[in-house]
Amino acid sequence: MKTYEHIIWDWNGTLLNDVDLCVAIVNNLSTGQKYHEVTDV
């Protein structure tokens, strides 16, 4: 039986298409913290 070290599960099927949403979420979570806003992906 083949074993795997890592499995990436793309829940919604748009791993590459939801980058803008993920950046917005990270920036929202970073508000008020000492992190720089993500501006370029």
N, C-alpha and C positions, 0 to 999 in steps of 0.2 A: 504494500500500500504506500502511495506517495505521501510524504509529509510536506507541509507548508510552514514557512517561517512567519510570513505576514499575509494577512487577508485584508483587502481594502473593500469596504462595502459602500456603494453609492446608493444611499437610501432613496433619493428622489430621481435618480437617473440623469441628473444634470450637473455632474461634478465640475465640469468646466464652464457651464453656462450660468452658474450662480455666484460668480466671483464678486460682482458688484454688491450683492446682498451680504456676502460674508465679510467684505471690507466694511460695509456700513455697520454690521453687528459688532465687529471688533472695535471700530471707532466709538460706537455707542458705549460699549462696555469699558472702554478706556477713559471715558469722560470723567474728569475729576481725579484721575490717577496721574502718576508721573511718567506717562508713556507718550511718545509722539504719535500723532495721527498718521494713519496709513494713507498716502496720497497717490501712490503710483504702483500699479501691479503689472 
